[in-house]
Amino acid sequence: MALYSPRSYPESGDVLVASPSLLDPNFSQSLVYLCEVSEHGALGVILNRPLGRELPHPILNERQIPLHFGGPVQADHFHVMCFKGDPWRHSLQLMPTVEEEFQAGQLEDPHCRVRGFVGYAGWSAGQLEEEVDRRDWMWTAPDDIMLGQNPTPELWRLLSEGDMRWKDVRDFFPRDPERN
């Protein structure tokens, strides 16, 4: 069941919302950004599993980047990704490659969010479609609030219940809840 889309299955750029009945500890209550979906399978990263640590990145002049659990596949690998948020349209998109963004100087854009992910989520050909058919996943368009400084922990619950009232008040969410 899609939250916003009449399409049968999610596509690249969508965000999977774990069903409350999905009990796999790797994906329970998760929001997964789908980086790629093709006839060969799908891969993405879990957006709402911060590890509570930051790491310096050499290309970013040792700037600290937040580290997240991206998924159970290749959990011994570290991936750096750049997302561009649009607060006016409330959209979020993965930039093609981080290096191009560094070269273009776009990291100075306050809406560019660089994140580090340990591992990723992956599905073989047809596997994601089977899980969607089993109603393990719903999906929605990405929203810039999903990668905010401190995304509200209630966002998964609201999305999984189909409660979209949060969209009406998201402009009033605190930018840094710890300062309110």
N, C-alpha and C positions, 0 to 999 in steps of 0.2 A: 504494500500500500504506500503510495507516494504522498507526501505531505502537500506538495505544491504542483506536482507534475502529472499530466495525463499519460506520460510515457509508461511503457510496461516495465522498463528497467532503467537503473541509473546510468549516467554517462560520465565521462571525464569532466571534472570540475564540480560535480555534485558532492554533497556531504551526506554520508550514510548516518542514520540515527539508529542505534541499536534498540531493538524491541525490548520492553521490560522482561519478556520471557527468555531473552538470550542470556544464558547463565555462564557461558565461557568466560573465565576470569580475565582473559586477554581483551575481551571486547564488551564485557558487561558495562552498561551505561556510557558507551563511547560515542563520540562523533568522529567520523573518519572522512577526511578529505580524499576524494578519488583523484589521484594524479593522472592515471591512465586506465582506460577501459578499452579492450579490443577483443577480437575473436580468440586471442591467445590467453586471455585472462584479465585480471585487474590488479592494480596496486595503489596503495594509498598510505596515509599516515594518520595516526590518531591525534586529534587536535587537543583534546581535553585531558591529557595525562602528563601534566608538568612534573618533572622529577625534583623540583625545588632546588635546582643547581644551575649555575651558569658557567660557561666555559669561554676563555678568550679564543678568538679566532685570528690567525695571522694575517689573512687578507683584509680583515676589518681593523687593522692596526691594533690588534689585541683587544678590541671592543668585546665586552661580555655579551654572549647570546644565550637566551634561555634554552634549557635542555628539556626535551620531552621524550616519553616512551612512545615511539612511532608504531610499534607493533612487534609481534613475536618472530618475524622472519629476519634472519641475519642480525640478531640482537647484539652481535659483537661488532657491528658496523655503525658508523656515525655519518649522518647525512645533513647537510646544511641546505636549507630552502628559503627562498625569499617569496613572500606573499605581498600582494599590493591590495590594500583595503581602500574602499571608496566610501567615506562616511556619509556622503550625500545620497548615494544610491543604495547604501548598506550592502555592498557587494565585496567579494573577496576573490582574488584569483592568484594562482601560482604563476610566478614569473618563469620564463623559459629556462634560463640557467642563472645561477647566482653570479658566476664570473662576469657575464654580460652586464648584469645590473651594477656590479662593482665598477666596471669600466665606464659605464654610462653615468656614474655619479648619482644614481637614483636612490642610493642608501641615505642620502641627506633628506629625502622626502619623508616627512613624519608619518606617512601612511604606508611606508614600506616596512614590513615586519620580517626580520630574519630569525629563523628558529633552527635549532639543532634537534635532530631526531635520532634516537638510538633504535635501530631496526625499522621495519615497515610492515604493513599489512599486505598480504598477497593472496590471490585466488587463482586457481588454475582455470583453464577454459571451461566455461559453463558452471563453475562452482558458485560464483556470486549470484547468478540467475537462480540456481537451486535454492540458495539461502533466502533470496527475495521471495521466491514462490512459497517457501515455508514460513514466510512472514517474520524472519529473523531481523530483517532490516526494512526501514523506511528511508526515504531520502528527501532532501530539500536543497534549495539553492544556498550557496555559502553566503554568510553574512559577516561583515567585518567585526562584529562583536564576538564572533567565535574565536578570534585570535587577539582579543583585547589584552591590555596589560594584566588584568585580573578578571577573566570572564566569570560571570556569575555561575556558581555551582548548580544553580537551579535550571540552567538552560537545557541540559539534557532532559530533565524531567518534563519541562514544559513542552519541548519538541516531541518527546515520545508520547505525550498525552494529546498531542494535536492542539495544545493551548497556544494560540498565536497572539494573545493579548500583550505579550512582552514586546511585540513589534511596535505597538502604539506608544510605549514608554521608553524604548531603548535609548532615545536621545537624552533621557534624564538619568540614565545609569551613571553612577560615579565613574570617572576615569580611573581613579585609584581608590577603591573602596576602603583601604586601610587608613586613608586620610579623612574619611567622613565619620 
